[in-house]
């Protein structure tokens, strides 16, 4: 049976080459995240300061796969 992956939300703090990012999770942990294939194919840009959903394996909690980029909440924007 397949293992259940844990899904967390976090903030991108640092960008590395080849689609790797340092992500600070909401619980305070720092992990290394890489972009999933779907995000690569869709050419979705992820920059430091973006909020993302990240999927973490129960076997290695120091790495995770970024599966979704959350929309920005612009409270300062003037409409």
The first five atom37 places (N, CA, C, CB, O) and aatype in JSON, in Angstrom:
{
  "aatype": [20, 20, 20, 20, 20, 20, 20, 20, 20, 20, 20, 20, 20, 20, 20, 20, 20, 20, 20, 20, 20, 20, 20, 20, 20, 20, 20, 20, 20, 20, 20, 20, 20, 20, 20, 20, 20, 20, 20, 20, 20, 20, 20, 20, 20, 20, 20, 20, 20, 20, 20, 20, 20, 20, 20, 20, 20, 20, 20, 20, 20, 20, 20, 20, 20, 20, 20, 20, 20, 20, 20, 20, 20, 20, 20, 20, 20, 20, 20],
  "atom_mask": [
    [1, 1, 1, 1, 1],
    [1, 1, 1, 1, 1],
    [1, 1, 1, 1, 1],
    [1, 1, 1, 1, 1],
    [1, 1, 1, 1, 1],
    [1, 1, 1, 1, 1],
    [1, 1, 1, 1, 1],
    [1, 1, 1, 1, 1],
    [1, 1, 1, 1, 1],
    [1, 1, 1, 1, 1],
    [1, 1, 1, 1, 1],
    [1, 1, 1, 1, 1],
    [1, 1, 1, 1, 1],
    [1, 1, 1, 1, 1],
    [1, 1, 1, 1, 1],
    [1, 1, 1, 1, 1],
    [1, 1, 1, 1, 1],
    [1, 1, 1, 1, 1],
    [1, 1, 1, 1, 1],
    [1, 1, 1, 1, 1],
    [1, 1, 1, 1, 1],
    [1, 1, 1, 1, 1],
    [1, 1, 1, 1, 1],
    [1, 1, 1, 1, 1],
    [1, 1, 1, 1, 1],
    [1, 1, 1, 1, 1],
    [1, 1, 1, 1, 1],
    [1, 1, 1, 1, 1],
    [1, 1, 1, 1, 1],
    [1, 1, 1, 1, 1],
    [1, 1, 1, 1, 1],
    [1, 1, 1, 1, 1],
    [1, 1, 1, 1, 1],
    [1, 1, 1, 1, 1],
    [1, 1, 1, 1, 1],
    [1, 1, 1, 1, 1],
    [1, 1, 1, 1, 1],
    [1, 1, 1, 1, 1],
    [1, 1, 1, 1, 1],
    [1, 1, 1, 1, 1],
    [1, 1, 1, 1, 1],
    [1, 1, 1, 1, 1],
    [1, 1, 1, 1, 1],
    [1, 1, 1, 1, 1],
    [1, 1, 1, 1, 1],
    [1, 1, 1, 1, 1],
    [1, 1, 1, 1, 1],
    [1, 1, 1, 1, 1],
    [1, 1, 1, 1, 1],
    [1, 1, 1, 1, 1],
    [1, 1, 1, 1, 1],
    [1, 1, 1, 1, 1],
    [1, 1, 1, 1, 1],
    [1, 1, 1, 1, 1],
    [1, 1, 1, 1, 1],
    [1, 1, 1, 1, 1],
    [1, 1, 1, 1, 1],
    [1, 1, 1, 1, 1],
    [1, 1, 1, 1, 1],
    [1, 1, 1, 1, 1],
    [1, 1, 1, 1, 1],
    [1, 1, 1, 1, 1],
    [1, 1, 1, 1, 1],
    [1, 1, 1, 1, 1],
    [1, 1, 1, 1, 1],
    [1, 1, 1, 1, 1],
    [1, 1, 1, 1, 1],
    [1, 1, 1, 1, 1],
    [1, 1, 1, 1, 1],
    [1, 1, 1, 1, 1],
    [1, 1, 1, 1, 1],
    [1, 1, 1, 1, 1],
    [1, 1, 1, 1, 1],
    [1, 1, 1, 1, 1],
    [1, 1, 1, 1, 1],
    [1, 1, 1, 1, 1],
    [1, 1, 1, 1, 1],
    [1, 1, 1, 1, 1],
    [1, 1, 1, 1, 1]
  ],
  "atom_positions": [
    [[0.83, -1.18, 0.0], [0.0, 0.0, 0.0], [0.88, 1.25, 0.0], [-0.95, 0.0, 1.21], [1.96, 1.26, 0.6]],
    [[0.41, 2.27, -0.67], [1.17, 3.51, -0.77], [1.19, 4.26, 0.56], [0.6, 4.39, -1.87], [0.19, 4.3, 1.28]],
    [[2.34, 4.85, 0.86], [2.45, 5.66, 2.07], [1.77, 7.0, 1.87], [3.92, 5.87, 2.46], [1.81, 7.57, 0.77]],
    [[1.16, 7.51, 2.92], [0.48, 8.8, 2.88], [1.51, 9.91, 3.02], [-0.6, 8.9, 3.99], [2.31, 9.9, 3.96]],
    [[1.51, 10.86, 2.1], [2.42, 11.99, 2.18], [1.77, 13.11, 2.99], [2.8, 12.49, 0.76], [0.56, 13.29, 2.95]],
    [[2.58, 13.84, 3.72], [2.1, 14.95, 4.54], [2.14, 16.23, 3.71], [2.95, 15.11, 5.83], [3.15, 16.51, 3.06]],
    [[1.07, 17.0, 3.71], [1.01, 18.25, 2.95], [1.06, 19.41, 3.94], [-0.27, 18.31, 2.06], [0.24, 19.5, 4.85]],
    [[2.03, 20.3, 3.72], [2.22, 21.48, 4.57], [2.16, 22.72, 3.69], [3.56, 21.42, 5.35], [2.27, 22.64, 2.47]],
    [[1.98, 23.87, 4.34], [2.11, 25.15, 3.65], [3.34, 25.84, 4.19], [0.83, 26.04, 3.84], [3.72, 25.67, 5.35]],
    [[3.97, 26.64, 3.32], [5.18, 27.32, 3.74], [5.5, 28.51, 2.87], [6.34, 26.37, 3.75], [4.77, 28.82, 1.93]],
    [[6.6, 29.17, 3.2], [7.05, 30.38, 2.52], [8.41, 30.11, 1.9], [7.11, 31.59, 3.49], [9.31, 29.58, 2.56]],
    [[8.57, 30.47, 0.63], [9.86, 30.32, -0.05], [10.79, 31.39, 0.5], [9.7, 30.43, -1.61], [10.48, 32.58, 0.44]],
    [[11.95, 30.98, 1.03], [12.89, 31.94, 1.58], [14.12, 32.14, 0.71], [13.3, 31.52, 2.95], [14.74, 33.2, 0.73]],
    [[14.49, 31.09, -0.06], [15.72, 31.15, -0.84], [15.54, 30.31, -2.09], [16.94, 30.66, 0.0], [14.85, 29.29, -2.08]],
    [[16.19, 30.74, -3.18], [16.1, 30.03, -4.45], [17.47, 29.46, -4.82], [15.58, 30.97, -5.57], [18.48, 30.15, -4.69]],
    [[17.5, 28.21, -5.27], [18.72, 27.54, -5.71], [18.56, 27.15, -7.17], [19.02, 26.3, -4.82], [17.45, 27.21, -7.7]],
    [[19.64, 26.75, -7.85], [19.52, 26.32, -9.24], [18.68, 25.04, -9.39], [20.9, 26.09, -9.83], [18.46, 24.3, -8.43]],
    [[18.23, 24.8, -10.61], [17.49, 23.59, -10.99], [16.19, 23.39, -10.24], [18.36, 22.39, -10.77], [15.82, 22.26, -9.92]],
    [[15.48, 24.47, -9.96], [14.16, 24.36, -9.36], [14.15, 23.91, -7.92], [13.35, 23.43, -10.14], [13.19, 23.28, -7.48]],
    [[15.2, 24.23, -7.17], [15.27, 23.88, -5.76], [15.07, 25.15, -4.94], [16.62, 23.2, -5.41], [15.53, 26.23, -5.32]],
    [[14.38, 25.03, -3.82], [14.07, 26.18, -2.98], [14.2, 25.8, -1.51], [12.66, 26.71, -3.28], [13.98, 24.66, -1.13]],
    [[14.56, 26.79, -0.69], [14.51, 26.63, 0.77], [13.14, 27.11, 1.2], [15.68, 27.44, 1.5], [12.75, 28.24, 0.88]],
    [[12.4, 26.27, 1.92], [11.03, 26.57, 2.31], [10.93, 26.56, 3.84], [10.04, 25.55, 1.69], [11.36, 25.61, 4.49]],
    [[10.36, 27.63, 4.4], [10.08, 27.67, 5.84], [8.61, 27.3, 6.02], [10.4, 29.1, 6.47], [7.72, 28.03, 5.6]],
    [[8.39, 26.15, 6.65], [7.02, 25.68, 6.86], [6.35, 26.51, 7.94], [7.01, 24.19, 7.25], [7.01, 27.22, 8.7]],
    [[5.04, 26.42, 8.01], [4.28, 27.18, 9.0], [4.61, 26.75, 10.43], [2.79, 27.03, 8.75], [4.43, 27.53, 11.37]],
    [[5.09, 25.52, 10.61], [5.46, 25.07, 11.95], [6.89, 25.48, 12.33], [5.32, 23.55, 12.05], [7.35, 25.16, 13.42]],
    [[7.59, 26.18, 11.42], [8.92, 26.71, 11.71], [10.07, 25.9, 11.15], [9.09, 26.82, 13.16], [11.21, 26.35, 11.21]],
    [[9.82, 24.71, 10.61], [10.89, 23.87, 10.07], [11.39, 24.44, 8.74], [10.41, 22.42, 9.87], [10.62, 25.02, 7.98]],
    [[12.69, 24.28, 8.47], [13.29, 24.65, 7.19], [13.57, 23.38, 6.41], [14.6, 25.49, 7.38], [14.26, 22.49, 6.91]],
    [[13.03, 23.28, 5.19], [13.28, 22.1, 4.37], [13.67, 22.52, 2.97], [12.03, 21.17, 4.34], [13.48, 23.68, 2.58]],
    [[14.22, 21.59, 2.2], [14.6, 21.81, 0.82], [13.46, 21.3, -0.06], [15.96, 21.11, 0.48], [13.09, 20.14, 0.03]],
    [[12.92, 22.17, -0.9], [11.81, 21.78, -1.76], [12.21, 21.83, -3.23], [10.6, 22.69, -1.52], [13.01, 22.68, -3.64]],
    [[11.67, 20.92, -4.01], [11.9, 20.92, -5.45], [10.55, 20.98, -6.16], [12.71, 19.67, -5.9], [9.53, 20.57, -5.62]],
    [[10.57, 21.5, -7.37], [9.34, 21.74, -8.12], [8.83, 20.42, -8.72], [9.57, 22.78, -9.24], [9.61, 19.64, -9.25]],
    [[7.53, 20.19, -8.62], [6.94, 18.99, -9.23], [6.91, 19.16, -10.76], [5.5, 18.73, -8.67], [7.03, 20.27, -11.28]],
    [[6.74, 18.05, -11.44], [6.75, 18.07, -12.9], [5.61, 18.87, -13.51], [6.69, 16.68, -13.42], [5.79, 19.5, -14.55]],
    [[4.44, 18.85, -12.86], [3.28, 19.59, -13.36], [3.55, 21.09, -13.35], [2.04, 19.26, -12.53], [3.17, 21.8, -14.29]],
    [[4.19, 21.58, -12.29], [4.51, 23.01, -12.2], [5.56, 23.37, -13.24], [5.01, 23.37, -10.78], [5.48, 24.44, -13.85]],
    [[6.54, 22.5, -13.46], [7.55, 22.74, -14.5], [6.9, 22.83, -15.89], [8.62, 21.61, -14.49], [7.19, 23.74, -16.66]],
    [[6.03, 21.87, -16.19], [5.37, 21.84, -17.5], [4.51, 23.06, -17.74], [4.53, 20.6, -17.63], [4.42, 23.55, -18.87]],
    [[3.88, 23.57, -16.69], [2.99, 24.73, -16.82], [3.73, 26.05, -16.78], [1.96, 24.7, -15.73], [3.1, 27.11, -16.89]],
    [[5.06, 26.02, -16.63], [5.91, 27.23, -16.58], [5.46, 28.19, -15.49], [5.89, 27.94, -17.93], [5.47, 29.41, -15.69]],
    [[5.08, 27.66, -14.33], [4.68, 28.51, -13.21], [5.94, 28.98, -12.51], [3.74, 27.74, -12.22], [6.78, 28.18, -12.11]],
    [[6.08, 30.29, -12.37], [7.26, 30.88, -11.75], [7.07, 30.94, -10.25], [7.53, 32.3, -12.32], [6.04, 31.37, -9.75]],
    [[8.08, 30.49, -9.54], [8.07, 30.55, -8.08], [9.27, 31.38, -7.66], [8.11, 29.11, -7.44], [10.4, 31.11, -8.08]],
    [[9.02, 32.38, -6.84], [10.06, 33.31, -6.4], [10.1, 33.35, -4.88], [9.82, 34.72, -6.97], [9.13, 32.98, -4.22]],
    [[11.22, 33.8, -4.31], [11.25, 33.98, -2.85], [10.14, 34.95, -2.4], [12.63, 34.51, -2.4], [9.92, 35.99, -3.02]],
    [[9.47, 34.59, -1.33], [8.34, 35.37, -0.84], [7.0, 34.76, -1.2], [8.41, 36.75, -1.38], [5.98, 35.17, -0.64]],
    [[6.97, 33.79, -2.1], [5.72, 33.12, -2.48], [5.35, 32.07, -1.43], [5.85, 32.45, -3.88], [6.22, 31.46, -0.8]],
    [[4.05, 31.88, -1.25], [3.55, 30.82, -0.37], [3.21, 29.61, -1.23], [2.31, 31.29, 0.45], [2.63, 29.75, -2.31]],
    [[3.57, 28.42, -0.76], [3.38, 27.19, -1.53], [2.83, 26.09, -0.64], [4.7, 26.75, -2.17], [2.92, 26.14, 0.59]],
    [[2.25, 25.07, -1.3], [1.91, 23.82, -0.64], [3.02, 22.85, -1.0], [0.48, 23.27, -1.08], [3.45, 22.77, -2.15]],
    [[3.48, 22.11, -0.01], [4.6, 21.2, -0.23], [4.26, 19.83, 0.35], [5.9, 21.75, 0.4], [3.69, 19.73, 1.44]],
    [[4.62, 18.8, -0.38], [4.32, 17.42, -0.02], [5.6, 16.8, 0.55], [3.79, 16.6, -1.25], [6.63, 16.77, -0.12]],
    [[5.54, 16.3, 1.79], [6.72, 15.78, 2.47], [6.52, 14.29, 2.74], [6.99, 16.56, 3.79], [5.47, 13.88, 3.23]],
    [[7.53, 13.51, 2.43], [7.48, 12.07, 2.68], [7.69, 11.8, 4.17], [8.54, 11.33, 1.83], [8.46, 12.51, 4.82]],
    [[7.04, 10.79, 4.71], [7.27, 10.47, 6.13], [8.65, 9.89, 6.38], [6.22, 9.49, 6.61], [9.1, 9.84, 7.52]],
    [[9.36, 9.44, 5.32], [10.67, 8.83, 5.48], [11.78, 9.87, 5.55], [10.95, 7.88, 4.33], [12.74, 9.69, 6.3]],
    [[11.67, 10.97, 4.78], [12.7, 12.0, 4.78], [12.01, 13.35, 4.94], [13.55, 11.96, 3.45], [11.47, 13.91, 3.99]],
    [[12.04, 13.87, 6.16], [11.32, 15.12, 6.44], [12.16, 16.36, 6.15], [10.87, 15.14, 7.88], [11.75, 17.46, 6.5]],
    [[13.33, 16.2, 5.52], [14.16, 17.35, 5.19], [13.99, 17.8, 3.75], [15.61, 17.04, 5.45], [14.51, 18.85, 3.36]],
    [[13.27, 17.01, 2.93], [13.04, 17.33, 1.53], [11.55, 17.19, 1.22], [13.88, 16.42, 0.59], [10.85, 16.41, 1.85]],
    [[11.09, 17.98, 0.24], [9.7, 17.89, -0.15], [9.49, 18.34, -1.57], [8.84, 18.7, 0.78], [10.37, 18.96, -2.17]],
    [[8.32, 18.02, -2.12], [7.98, 18.39, -3.49], [6.93, 19.49, -3.45], [7.47, 17.17, -4.29], [5.88, 19.35, -2.83]],
    [[7.23, 20.6, -4.14], [6.3, 21.73, -4.21], [5.23, 21.37, -5.22], [7.03, 23.07, -4.6], [5.52, 21.14, -6.39]],
    [[3.97, 21.34, -4.75], [2.88, 20.88, -5.61], [1.91, 21.99, -5.99], [2.12, 19.77, -4.94], [1.11, 21.81, -6.91]],
    [[1.97, 23.16, -5.31], [1.0, 24.21, -5.6], [1.55, 25.55, -5.13], [-0.36, 23.92, -4.91], [2.13, 25.64, -4.05]],
    [[1.38, 26.57, -5.94], [1.74, 27.93, -5.55], [0.47, 28.65, -5.16], [2.49, 28.69, -6.72], [-0.45, 28.79, -5.97]],
    [[0.4, 29.11, -3.93], [-0.81, 29.75, -3.43], [-0.93, 31.16, -3.98], [-0.81, 29.78, -1.89], [0.08, 31.83, -4.19]],
    [[-2.15, 31.63, -4.23], [-2.34, 32.99, -4.75], [-1.96, 34.03, -3.69], [-3.8, 33.21, -5.21], [-2.05, 33.8, -2.49]],
    [[-1.54, 35.19, -4.2], [-1.17, 36.3, -3.31], [-2.42, 36.94, -2.74], [-0.33, 37.36, -4.06], [-3.44, 37.04, -3.42]],
    [[-2.35, 37.37, -1.5], [-3.41, 38.16, -0.88], [-2.93, 39.6, -0.81], [-3.78, 37.61, 0.55], [-2.24, 39.98, 0.13]],
    [[-3.29, 40.4, -1.8], [-2.85, 41.79, -1.86], [-3.82, 42.66, -1.09], [-2.74, 42.27, -3.33], [-4.83, 43.1, -1.64]],
    [[-3.52, 42.89, 0.17], [-4.38, 43.75, 0.99], [-4.04, 45.22, 0.77], [-4.24, 43.38, 2.47], [-4.85, 46.1, 1.08]],
    [[-2.84, 45.49, 0.24], [-2.41, 46.87, 0.02], [-2.81, 47.4, -1.35], [-0.92, 46.96, 0.18], [-2.63, 48.58, -1.63]],
    [[-3.35, 46.54, -2.22], [-3.67, 47.0, -3.57], [-4.88, 47.93, -3.55], [-3.94, 45.79, -4.5], [-5.82, 47.75, -2.77]],
    [[-4.83, 48.93, -4.43], [-5.94, 49.88, -4.55], [-6.73, 49.57, -5.81], [-5.43, 51.36, -4.57], [-6.17, 49.58, -6.91]],
    [[-8.0, 49.29, -5.64], [-8.86, 48.96, -6.8], [-9.68, 50.14, -7.22], [-9.79, 47.79, -6.47], [-10.46, 50.04, -8.17]]
  ]
}
